[in-house]
Amino acid sequence: MNTREETARIANEKFRSIGTSSLDSKNRITLRDKLMKEIPLNHMEVDAFKIFLGDEGDILLRPMTNIPSKELWVHHDPEVLKSIQRGMRDIKEGRVTKVKNLDKFFKEL
């Protein structure tokens, strides 16, 4: 995970309270139960949180998804990423063709 220092300027963004949690005996705080009620982490594929600390002590957790290294090349090639995103939009909007013979389809590509 990238550990370089980042800052986040949050102008006019509202924050709302979703509850209170206490520190456990190891000074940890658990958020999962509270977050699961508020945001659908199960379909966001969140596996980490970037932590920002404000000048006045406010803490901001930004949901993150780690990308497997073997898939990282897609995100480094803007044309490939655009093509995949275009394909996903086509699927979502029903612009698909059902292939009956997959072997023949790949041979004709």
C-alpha positions in Angstrom: 0.0 0.0 0.0 1.2 3.5 -0.8 2.4 5.3 2.3 3.3 8.7 0.9 1.7 11.6 2.7 -1.5 12.9 1.2 -3.8 15.7 2.2 -7.5 16.0 1.6 -9.1 19.4 1.5 -12.8 19.0 2.3 -14.6 22.2 1.6 -18.4 22.4 2.3 -18.6 18.6 2.7 -21.0 17.7 5.5 -20.2 14.9 7.9 -22.9 13.1 10.0 -22.6 11.1 13.1 -23.3 7.4 12.7 -22.8 6.4 16.3 -20.2 6.1 19.0 -17.6 3.3 19.6 -15.3 2.9 22.6 -11.7 1.8 22.5 -11.1 -1.8 23.4 -8.3 -3.0 25.8 -5.8 -2.7 23.0 -6.9 0.8 22.0 -8.7 -0.4 18.9 -12.0 0.8 17.7 -14.4 -1.3 15.6 -16.5 0.3 12.9 -17.8 -2.6 10.7 -21.2 -3.0 12.4 -21.9 0.7 12.3 -20.6 1.1 8.7 -22.5 -1.9 7.4 -25.8 -0.3 8.5 -24.9 3.0 6.7 -23.0 2.1 3.6 -23.1 -1.0 1.5 -19.5 -2.1 1.9 -20.4 -5.6 0.7 -20.8 -4.4 -2.9 -18.2 -1.7 -2.7 -15.5 -4.3 -2.2 -13.8 -2.2 0.4 -10.7 -3.9 2.0 -8.9 -0.9 3.5 -9.4 2.6 4.6 -7.2 5.6 4.0 -7.0 7.6 7.2 -6.9 11.4 7.2 -6.4 13.5 10.4 -7.7 17.0 10.4 -6.0 20.0 12.0 -8.7 20.1 14.7 -8.5 16.3 15.4 -11.2 15.1 13.0 -10.6 11.7 11.5 -11.8 10.9 8.0 -11.8 7.3 6.7 -11.9 7.0 2.9 -12.9 3.5 1.7 -10.2 1.9 -0.5 -9.9 -1.1 -2.7 -6.5 -2.8 -3.2 -5.8 -4.0 -6.7 -4.0 -7.3 -7.3 -0.6 -6.6 -8.9 -1.4 -8.8 -11.9 -4.3 -6.5 -12.7 -2.5 -3.2 -12.0 -1.4 -2.8 -15.7 -5.1 -2.1 -16.6 -5.1 1.0 -14.4 -1.8 2.2 -15.9 -3.1 2.1 -19.5 -5.9 4.7 -20.0 -7.0 3.2 -23.3 -7.4 -0.3 -21.9 -9.3 1.1 -18.9 -11.6 3.2 -21.1 -12.3 0.1 -23.3 -13.2 -2.0 -20.2 -15.4 0.8 -18.8 -17.1 1.1 -22.2 -17.7 -2.7 -22.3 -19.1 -2.6 -18.8 -21.5 0.2 -19.8 -22.6 -1.9 -22.9 -23.3 -4.8 -20.6 -25.3 -2.7 -18.2 -27.3 -1.2 -21.0 -28.0 -4.5 -22.6 -25.8 -4.1 -25.7 -24.6 -7.7 -25.7 -24.5 -10.6 -28.1 -24.9 -14.2 -26.9 -22.2 -16.5 -28.3 -23.3 -20.0 -29.0 -20.0 -21.5 -29.9 -17.2 -19.9 -27.8 -14.3 -21.8 -29.6 -15.5 -20.6 -33.0 -15.9 -17.0 -31.7 -12.3 -16.9 -30.4 -10.9 -18.4 -33.6 -12.7 -15.6 -35.6 -11.3 -12.8 -33.4 
